[in-house]
Amino acid sequence: MQGPEPLELSVDHVGASTVVGVAGEIDLATAPQFEAFLRDQLAHTHAVFMLDLSGVNYLGSAGLDVLLRVRAECDRRGVDLVFGECSFIVRRVFEVSGLTGYFLRGESATG
């Protein structure tokens, strides 16, 4: 039996914008690492904070809670939070939780 897939986080700073790539499972065990990484990268972002969640194969309630807090922090700072790509799993969690419109708007809702 295999253990949980480790969370893989990457970042690319482009001018005043940041693109964060995420792959693996975002659950109770990895949510603190996920949130700390996002908040650290957000501190260096002044325009657009893009999340690529195409490699996420599990998003639990702890991960969803992190995304809600990051969205609120982006709103507070005047930074645009954009979802570049989302896996089917992430899209499904957004749908079931009723948060699709809150997270995915217009052109950013690709995947």
Stockholm file with secondary structure:
# STOCKHOLM 1.0

chainA/1-111         MQGPEPLELSVDHVGASTVVGVAGEIDLATAPQFEAFLRDQLAHTHAVFMLDLSGVNYLGSAGLDVLLRVRAECDRRGVDLVFGECSFIVRRVFEVSGLTGYFLRGESATG
#=GR chainA/1-111 SS CCCCCCCEEEEEEETTEEEEEEEEEESTTTHHHHHHHHHHHHTTCSSEEEEEEEEEEEECHHHHHHHHHHHHHHHHHTCEEEEEEECHHHHHHHHHHTCHHHHCCGGGCCC
#=GC SS_cons         CCCCCCCEEEEEEETTEEEEEEEEEESTTTHHHHHHHHHHHHTTCSSEEEEEEEEEEEECHHHHHHHHHHHHHHHHHTCEEEEEEECHHHHHHHHHHTCHHHHCCGGGCCC
//
